[in-house]
Amino acid sequence: MHVKQRTIKTPVSVSGVGLHTGQAVTMTFNPAPENHGYKFRRVDMPGQPVIDADADNVTDTSRGTTITQNGASVSTIEHVLAALVGLEVDNVLIDMDAQETPIMDGSSIKFIDAINDTGFVEQDADREYYHIPYNIHYTEADRKVEMVAMPFDDDYRFTCMVDYNSQVLGSQHASISSLTEFVKEIASSRTFCFLHELEMLLKHDLIKGGDLNNAIVVVDKKVDAEELKHLAKIFNRPDIKVAPQGILNNIELRHQNEPARHKLLDMIGDLALVGVPLKGHIMAARPGHAANVAFAKKIKALIKKDKGKKRVKPYDPNAKPVYDTTEIMALLPHRQPFLMIDKIMELSKTHVVGIKNVTINEDLFMGHFPGAPIFPGVLQIEGMVQTGGILVLKTVPDPENYLTLFLKIENARFKSKVVPGDTIVYYCDLTSPIRRGIAQMKGVGMVGDRVVVEAELMAQIVKVKETEA
């Protein structure tokens, strides 16, 4: 069963202040195209730089998760990302006119409400899940952090345990057996801190946006009347007391285990930085932002590694191609001796698979090299580009009137020689949506289970008349 990607119907904004900076900020969720993912845009900065929500862009996890790219940063993004994951929204561009997201009530529920109000749009592309293939472990012995992702193909489920060696909190657990439970069970759970942490943050002027309406304050020590009176003055309240549950009486708990539920919320938000929706069961003991991000990086690296492995599926010469050689020539202008693909075996809006059969009859082997025939690396790249060209040309109604022009090759690597008798299978995947006829893609060429060539490509299609002008 294929699930379609989705975005939101119309832009929607929320406003508030950043928890740590205290700056006023308006954050606007905008619809985004297929395969866009989550991106932030700093509309208050010159050029409006965009920051991808990617684990590799994380630059700080000390008091929330901060990502940086293109000379710009956005911070405390975990509650926003958790809302998007919980609502199963795939593609959103988030505009911000300050660095830190608004803390709102310290949970994800205000973001959930705003996004729900605007509604959703189903898109044409399928949602590509990464199914956790086997147990993936992450530990930090000094902090007693343990995390594991386990195979669970049916859904995305979470189990979280927190234990702060606190008489008030004790050991708490929270779990959801399906992502569909997020909105009801997890989204409204607010951030929390201990009173001693609050005092330290106040002393260093680090919670300028804190007003006791957006955090549960756990009282983990004896507090005298003078200290409570001081806190009441700081937060502009008539008085503050310690409630029977061992928290300041600024707010009432929404759940008995609200701190554990909020840690689970943080974990869902941070793991969104993997970059693709997951299917699996995540279990964690004592997680935090640093551990969550390290775990996200580990999963992301595994996905990248597995992408190469997935290519190792045998080429079946009996399979009916999407296009044979004659049909390819109706799309591409290349002809013998420079048509470098023989078949197209797969074609979607985001990927293409092409075949090149290498034979000793090709004239190039007379000079490359006599007595040691090797198919040139530059022609392997050319075959890759022609394969990708089919993908791009299929985006216009009259491909016969267009040419595919090379704009850039990066990170090209030749890993194994290709000789007569080999069949190269080219896999090209878009790395971003095609815009104005320009396509960026990652290409891999394989012979059997060997990667022989790989490169990152940029190509553009232009009308034949434009090239003649």
Sequence and secondary structure as in RCSB ss.txt:
>XXXX:A:sequence
MHVKQRTIKTPVSVSGVGLHTGQAVTMTFNPAPENHGYKFRRVDMPGQPVIDADADNVTDTSRGTTITQNGASVS
TIEHVLAALVGLEVDNVLIDMDAQETPIMDGSSIKFIDAINDTGFVEQDADREYYHIPYNIHYTEADRKVEMVAM
PFDDDYRFTCMVDYNSQVLGSQHASISSLTEFVKEIASSRTFCFLHELEMLLKHDLIKGGDLNNAIVVVDKKVDA
EELKHLAKIFNRPDIKVAPQGILNNIELRHQNEPARHKLLDMIGDLALVGVPLKGHIMAARPGHAANVAFAKKIK
ALIKKDKGKKRVKPYDPNAKPVYDTTEIMALLPHRQPFLMIDKIMELSKTHVVGIKNVTINEDLFMGHFPGAPIF
PGVLQIEGMVQTGGILVLKTVPDPENYLTLFLKIENARFKSKVVPGDTIVYYCDLTSPIRRGIAQMKGVGMVGDR
VVVEAELMAQIVKVKETEA
>XXXX:A:secstr
   EEEEESS EEEEEE TTT  EEEEEEEE  TT  EEEEETTSTT  EEE  GGGEEE TTS EEEETTEEEE
  HHHHHHHHHTT   EEEEESSSB   TTSSSHHHHHHHHHH EEEEEEE   EE  S EEEEEGGGTEEEEEE
  TT EEEEEEEE S TTT EEEEEESSGGGHHHHTTT   EEEHHHHHHHHHTT  TT  SSS EEE  S   H
HHHHHHHHHTT S   B TTSBBTTS  SSTTHHHHHHHHHHHHHHGGGSS EEEEEEEES  HHHHHHHHHHHH
HHHHHHHHHHT S   TTS  SB HHHHHHH    TTS    EEEEE SSEEEEEEE  TTSGGGGTS TTS   
 HHHHHHHHHHHHHHHHHTTSS GGGEEEEEEEEEEEEE S   TT EEEEEEEESS  BTTEEEEEEEEEETTE
EEEEEEEEEEEEEHHHHH 
